[in-house]
Amino acid sequence: MESSDLILVCFALTTETGPFRRVARQRPRVRILVTGMGPRNAEATLRTWLTRNRPAWVATCGFAGGLDPALEHGAVVFEADQDFPHSAALLAAGARAGRFHCSPTIAVTAADKQRLREETGAAAVEMESGVIRAVCREHGVPSATVRAISDVARETLPLDFNRLAAPDWRVDYFKLAGAILGTPGKLGELLRLQRQTRQAAVRLAAVLAAVTAG
């Protein structure tokens, strides 16, 4: 398969893509791939896509939990291969360099995040980028993780989202509805988290717009 000038931007969930989709419509080279949550879904979806396409580079994007206490909501953090062509552009766009820890589960509590920070020294935690970038290395494609902080190190998520996912990491909406009905006091926290993720998606889209403009 011949190389192309395509840019592949991966997200775990459709809800993470909204603001950037508006940008991507003006970028003929850009392709968005929604992989699904978790390493297994991410790997399978990317491998299938790569059987038909060979991009110039890949960015694995979306939200991440903060582990570094200095990172605030909406901060955009990146970690890139040495041969990734746009590290300088990411810095110029306001992203900051930092290491990611890829966890098999969602880091829910502030205590979870503190423990991961102490064990790994990473700046942020997410679930898909490790396997996505490993597959890219297999194919000789430069890649970077570019993620916005949706929940900070000192913050505990309003629900344990690990318990609300099906075994394949799809959201179980019946469990989610039951959890909300069972703890109505959490509704305000969930709405706050929703606002935070929307703001994070806007910040992420602005950074990605800058690095995909060429």
BELZI-V477995 format. One record per residue. RES is the residue in one letter. PHI is phi in degrees with one decimal (999 if undefined). OMEGA is omega in radians with two decimals (* if undefined). Layout:
res=<RES,RES>
phi=<PHI,PHI>
omega=<OMEGA,OMEGA>
This chain:
res=<M,E,S,S,D,L,I,L,V,C,F,A,L,T,T,E,T,G,P,F,R,R,V,A,R,Q,R,P,R,V,R,I,L,V,T,G,M,G,P,R,N,A,E,A,T,L,R,T,W,L,T,R,N,R,P,A,W,V,A,T,C,G,F,A,G,G,L,D,P,A,L,E,H,G,A,V,V,F,E,A,D,Q,D,F,P,H,S,A,A,L,L,A,A,G,A,R,A,G,R,F,H,C,S,P,T,I,A,V,T,A,A,D,K,Q,R,L,R,E,E,T,G,A,A,A,V,E,M,E,S,G,V,I,R,A,V,C,R,E,H,G,V,P,S,A,T,V,R,A,I,S,D,V,A,R,E,T,L,P,L,D,F,N,R,L,A,A,P,D,W,R,V,D,Y,F,K,L,A,G,A,I,L,G,T,P,G,K,L,G,E,L,L,R,L,Q,R,Q,T,R,Q,A,A,V,R,L,A,A,V,L,A,A,V,T,A,G>
phi=<999,-78.3,-69.1,-133.5,-98.6,-67.3,-114.5,-103.7,-117.4,-98.6,-132.7,-73.2,-129.1,-59.5,-63.2,-82.2,-92.1,-44.1,-60.9,-73.0,-58.3,-64.5,-69.5,-62.1,-61.6,-96.6,-122.7,-60.1,-81.5,-85.9,-122.8,-103.6,-123.9,-92.3,-91.9,89.0,-77.8,89.2,-64.3,-65.7,-63.8,-61.6,-64.1,-62.9,-66.5,-67.0,-60.7,-62.7,-61.3,-73.6,-69.5,-115.5,-142.9,-132.8,-79.2,-71.5,-159.5,-128.6,-119.3,-103.7,-128.9,129.6,-104.2,-146.7,-88.7,-76.2,-110.1,-75.9,-60.5,-78.1,-82.7,-101.2,-55.5,86.0,-60.7,-102.6,-118.6,-137.1,-138.9,-129.9,-61.1,-61.4,-94.9,-67.7,-80.1,-127.8,-62.1,-63.4,-66.2,-63.5,-62.8,-63.5,-83.0,105.1,-76.0,-120.0,-73.7,-171.0,-91.8,-106.0,-107.9,-97.5,-103.5,-74.1,-137.2,-76.0,-79.9,-92.6,-103.0,-59.8,-66.0,-57.5,-67.7,-62.2,-62.3,-64.5,-60.7,-68.3,-77.8,-114.0,71.4,-74.0,-85.2,-153.3,-129.2,-155.2,-122.5,-111.7,-66.9,-57.8,-73.4,-61.2,-73.1,-64.8,-63.7,-61.1,-63.2,-56.6,-93.5,69.3,-108.4,-62.0,-147.9,-147.9,-93.9,-134.2,-136.8,-104.8,-77.7,-94.2,-141.8,-86.7,-60.0,-82.7,-106.3,-98.4,-65.4,-67.3,-136.0,-83.8,-69.8,-62.2,-78.8,-102.3,-104.1,-71.7,-56.7,-90.2,70.1,-80.4,-68.4,-91.5,-69.3,-68.3,-64.8,-62.9,-62.0,-64.4,-65.9,-68.1,-65.8,-77.6,-135.3,-60.3,-66.1,-83.0,-59.7,-61.5,-66.8,-65.1,-65.7,-63.8,-62.5,-61.1,-63.5,-62.2,-68.8,-62.8,-65.0,-63.6,-63.4,-66.0,-63.1,-63.2,-60.2,-64.5,-66.7,-66.1,-60.3,-67.3,-87.5,-105.0,-75.1,-74.1>
omega=<-3.13,3.06,3.13,3.08,3.13,3.02,3.14,3.10,-3.07,3.03,3.09,-3.00,3.09,-3.11,3.12,-2.93,-2.89,-3.10,-3.13,3.09,3.11,3.07,-3.04,3.11,3.12,-3.10,-3.07,-3.10,-2.97,3.00,3.07,3.11,3.05,-2.98,-2.92,-3.10,3.01,-3.07,-3.11,3.11,-3.11,-3.12,-3.09,-3.10,-3.13,-3.14,3.11,-3.14,-3.09,3.04,-3.09,-3.02,2.99,-3.09,3.04,3.06,-3.07,2.96,3.07,-2.84,3.13,-3.09,3.05,3.01,3.12,2.98,3.07,-3.11,-3.13,-3.10,3.13,3.13,3.07,3.09,3.12,-3.08,3.09,3.01,-2.97,2.97,3.11,-3.11,3.09,-2.93,-2.97,3.12,3.13,3.12,3.09,3.11,-3.13,-3.13,3.07,3.06,3.11,-3.13,3.12,-3.11,3.13,2.94,3.11,-3.05,3.06,3.13,3.11,3.04,-2.95,-2.97,3.04,3.12,3.07,-3.08,3.10,3.13,3.14,3.09,-3.13,-3.08,-2.97,-3.04,-3.09,3.12,-3.04,-3.09,3.04,-2.93,-2.93,-2.89,-3.13,-3.10,3.11,-3.10,3.05,3.10,3.10,3.11,3.08,-3.08,3.12,-3.11,3.10,-3.10,3.08,2.95,3.14,-3.02,3.11,-3.09,3.12,3.11,-2.99,-3.02,-3.07,-2.96,3.00,3.14,-3.06,3.12,3.02,-3.05,3.04,-3.11,-3.08,3.13,3.01,-3.14,3.12,3.11,2.93,3.13,3.07,-3.01,3.05,3.08,-3.14,3.13,3.13,3.13,3.13,3.13,-3.11,3.13,-3.06,3.10,-3.13,-3.04,3.13,3.11,3.10,3.10,3.08,3.11,3.10,3.09,3.13,-3.12,3.08,3.13,3.11,3.13,3.10,3.13,3.13,-3.13,-3.14,3.10,-3.13,3.08,-3.12,-3.04,3.09,-3.05,-3.04,*>
